């Protein structure tokens, strides 16, 4: 288990090594092409050291990689804030966002699919402004708050964060809502979410806020890129009872897929194939035991009184 930057370095290095091999080059030959020492290529490929975006571009050019989407994803893994000649939208919030949360957002912005189990709160990508404010406000006083308000890096603020708590809260809510643009991008992120019934029953922000949030879930569930399922209390104990998780999948290669787990003081990233397989199988099992998407709509509507 590692933090976000370490996972990104290893994944980036593995992908660059595969691209070099596919181009028929040894590490020494690649180093000569870009004017480096062979040891620098080796350190990058093993994830032993970070790499600048400019260096990644040099290697991709040397390996003949022209696919725009693949290049952008690898630059994101390198930690670039300027992909395809544009700054990512979250760059404006660097003062309030810790590196771990920026890592999460950068992965989310480039993923083609996101599978998530939520046991406490509505996924951040489906939250209404009022609900997002209530969740973030409840956690902003803590040292950490996960991407969807359940633990992890979201609520941790950077060294240049505003001193005023209300201003900091406003910024974090704006970030959470801006993240939702991935569902409207072209192509959009495909979101599959399994929600424990507790998510629907927990009255966040009061009855009116919760009623609007449940209505938002009904609207989102009808989008072709969103698959929403409810795991009712009647399902009893289930494989996800130990806590929520997120699985990110990417369009270029499954080797870049990653599982994100939130804890009270950190977020952990799992990249081993056996971990990915275990969590993918767990998610599939949860979907089987959850209500169908159609029945889930009726269930949500019943709770919300719609």
Secondary structure, 3 states (H helix, E strand, C coil): CECHHHHHHHHHHHHHHHHHHHCCCCHHHHHHHHCCCHHHHHHHHHCCCCCCHHHHHHHHHHCCCCCHHHHHHHHHHCCCCEECCEECHHHHHCCCCCHHHHHHHHHHHHCCEEEEEECCCCCHHHCCHHHHHHHHHHHCCCCCECCCCCCCECCCCCCCCCCCHHHHHHHHHHHHHHHHHHHCCCCCCEEEEEEEHHHHHCCCCCHHHHHHHHHHHHHHHCCCCEEEEEECHHHCCCCCCCCCEEEEECCCCHHHCEEEEECCCCEEEECCHHHHHHHHHHHHHHHHHCCCHHHHHHHHHHHHCC
